[in-house]
Amino acid sequence: MAEQYHALKFEAFPDRNLSLSLFTNVKNVKDIRAKLIAGELTPDFAFLHAPAISDLFSIHVGAHKALTGETRGTMSARSLHAELIFCISGSKHIGESLKRYGISDSSTEILAARFDATADDVKKVEELVDGDLVAMEQLSSITDEALIQKYCKFSKEELALGGQAEAVVARIIFVIRGFTPFLKKEYGSNASEHQAEITCMVESKL
């Protein structure tokens, strides 16, 4: 298994994990998308447009939410891996989420994610993707904050949580615009003065 392979674990789901592999300079994304659309990929993976991902914590929170939906039978998407992309987006619209946060024909930097992956699963995705497998620490240099702001349109109140990454997590937890009115109602224009309190509230929802 390559050193760049990364696995997320979940305290609430001790028997589950999410494997992540980050690729740059991907040359065959069109072929991967075609296989995804045709349902020809085995095993199933979630392929994410890496520039649209703020950090690993947002993936962790989105994955936790997807597993919760699976456990409760409340998933909105048809598969767990599609649900992962949907949850990470913090949107109410599945089609838009998959389009924005999933890979497109122009994607050259992608994250491959699979729940409960075996070593063989990880090897298969590394063989599938024609690109450079890099360390997960490189995600921060790939993240496109302008693109994320374009998609999410964060308010000043949301960004007052501490930055864009924190706002992304809050959006995932509270789903789209529900959090901004709450902040305005509770804190008015002084949300930035209550950052620690708000952050604790967000973390309590995980």
N, C-alpha and C positions, 0 to 999 in steps of 0.2 A: 504494500500500500504506500502510495507516495506521501512524502512528508507534508505536502501542502493540504492533504485531506484534513478536514476539520469536522468534529462532531459536537452537536449541542445535546444536552441532556435536560430532563424536565423533572423537577421535584414532585410535581403532582402526578406525573406519569413515569414512574421509575423504570418501567419496562420498555419505554419508547426512547428513540433518539432521532436526530436529524443530521444526516451527513451533508457536507457542503464542499464543493470544489469550485475554485475560481479560475476562470480562463481568460486570457487576453489574446489579441491577434487571431481571433477565430475566423477561419476561412470558409467553413462549410455550414454556416447557420441556416442557409436556405434549405439545405438537405435535411437538417435536424427539424426545422419547422414543418417541412413536408411530411416527415415521418410522424411528428406529433399530431398533425391534423388528420392523417390517415389512420391513427391509432396503431402504428406499427412499431412503436418503441417498447421494448421489453428488456428490463423492467421499466416501470413508469418513473419518470423524474419530473420535477418542476424546474423549468429553465427560466431564469430571471434576467432581465436587462440590468446588469450590475450598476451602471451609472445612476439608476433610479433608486438604489438602496442606500439609505443613510448610514447604517452600521449594522453590526451583527446583532445588537440587542433588539433592533426592530424586527429582525428575522425571528429571533427567539420568542418575542412577544406574539408575533403573527402565527408562529408555529404552535404555541401554546393555545391560542385561540382556535386554530384549526382542529387540534386534537380534542379540545373541549366540545366543539361542534360535532365531531365524529362520535364522541362518547355519548352525547345527549341526543343524537339523531337530528341535529338542527343545522347540518351543513347546507349552504346555499348552492354550492357547486356540485358537479356530478362525481368528482373524485377528490380524494384528500389532497393531492398535489395541486389541483386547480384551486381548491379551497385555501391552500397556503398562499398562493399568489393573491387571491381575493382579500384575505385577511391582512396581508402586508400592505396592501394599497390603502387601507383605511377608507375605502369608498363603499357606497351602497350599490354600485352598478358593476355586475360581474363582467360583462362584455368590455366595458371601458377599462376595468382593472387588468384583465388579461392582455388587452391591447397595449396598455402603457407599461405594465410591469413585467409582462412576459417578453420573450425575445421577438424581434422583428427581423426582416431580411437584411437590415442594415446594422444589426448588433454585431459588435466585434469583441465586446467584453461581457461575459455571461457567468452567472452563478448556476451551477447544477445542484439541486437539492433533492434528497430522497429520505423518506422516513424509514427507519429500521433497515438501513442498507447493510448488506453483507460486503465482505472484502471483494467478492466477485462482482457485485453490483458496481462498486466504485471503480474497479478495473474496466468494466464495460463502458462506463461513461467517459473514462479517460481515453479509451480507444475510439469512442464515437466522435468526440470533439477534436477537430483538427485545429489546434491552437496551443498556446503556451499555458501550462498549468503553473500557477504562481501561488505564493504564500497568501493566506487570507489577510495578512496585515496590509497588503497592497490595496485592499478595498477602499480605504480612506482616500487614497490618491485617485481612485477611479470615480468615486461618488461625485455627481454633478448637482451641486446645491441649487443652481439656477433652474435645472430641469425639475427637481423636486418641488421647488416653490411654484413653478408653473403648473404642475399637476395638482398640488395641494392647496395653493393660495392661502397660506397661513395668515391669520390675523396677528396684530401686534400682541394681543392677549395670549395667544398660543405660543408665540416666540418668546414671551416673557418667562416661560418655564425654564429657560436657560439656554435655548438655542434651537436650531432646526431639528437635530436628532431627538431631543426631548419632545418637541412638538409632534414629530412623526409618531412616537410611541403613544402619546396622548390621543392622537387621532385614531390610531389602531384600536385602542381600548374603548374610546367613547364613540367611535364611528362617525365620520365626516363632520358635520357642522354642529353637532349637539354640544360640543365642549365649549365653543366660543361664547354662545349665549349664557352658558352657566358661569363662565369666568366673569363676564360683564355684569351679570346679576349679583354675584357674590363679592366681587372685588372692584368693580367699576374700572377706573383708569389706573388703579394701583396694583395690578396683578404682579408686576415686577417686584414689589415690596414683600410679596408673600410667596416667593419662589420655593423656599424650603417646605412650607406648609402644603403648597399645591403639588410639589414633587412627591411628598409622602402620600398624598391622596391618590395620585396616579399609581404609585407602586403598590398601594393596598388593593388595587383592582386586578393585579396580576394573578 
